[in-house]
Amino acid sequence: MLGYELYLIDETKGNELIAVLPERRRNSKRITEDSVVNWGRTILGDNGNGKKIFFKRVTLKNIERKILCVNPFTN
């Protein structure tokens, strides 16, 4: 299964893993870079405002949850 590791870009601390999310859309035409980053911002809530986010595509195995993990210490 396709998934994404989402990272915050922090020039002082380095890149910080904020979440691992499985792809939830069945229609691959709807998957864009902006849609993945926006999902990450939704997960972060107010902590994502004005911050730079990037992601890596990863392969996930045996996943049934919508959100795999979120870093609760993301500032």
N, C-alpha and C positions, 0 to 999 in steps of 0.2 A: 504494500500500500504506500502511496505517495504521502509524504509529510514534510513539515518545514521546521527547522530550527530557527527561531527568531532571536536576533541580537540587537542590543542597543549599542550605538557607537559612542564611546566615552573616550575622549582624547587623553584624559589623565589616568584613568584606571584600565583602559583597554576595552575591548569589546566584551560585553556582558550578555551571557545567555539568559533570555527572559522567558522563553516558553518553547515547548515542542508540541506542534499541532498537527494532527492528521488531516489530510485533504478530505473535505466533506461533500464536495460538489461532484455530481455524476457527469455533468456536461463540461468537458475539458475546455470548450471555447470560452467559458465564463471565468477561467483561471487566468488572472493577469498579475503582474508584479504589484500593481497598486492594490488589487483586491486582497492579496496576502498581507501586505504591510498594513492595510486598513484593519484587517482582522486582528493583527497584533496590537494596534492602537486601541481597539475595542477591549481587548483583554486587559491592557494596562490601565484603561480609564484615564483619569487626570494625569497619571504619571507618564503617559505617552505624548502629551501635548508638547509640541515644539522640539521633540527629540528625534534624532536620526535613527532609523531602524533598517536593518537589512536581514535577509534570510538565506538559508541554504536549503536546497531540496535534498531530502533524505528518503531512504526506503525504510518503512516500518513494517514489522511483522506482528501478526496476531493482535491487532488493535481494535477495540470496540468502543472506547470512550471518545468524546468530542475534543477534550483537552487532555493531553498527557501529563504535562507538568507546567507550572508557572513558578518562576522565581519570586517568592514573597518579599525578598529584600531589595527588589528593584526600586531605585529612587528616581 
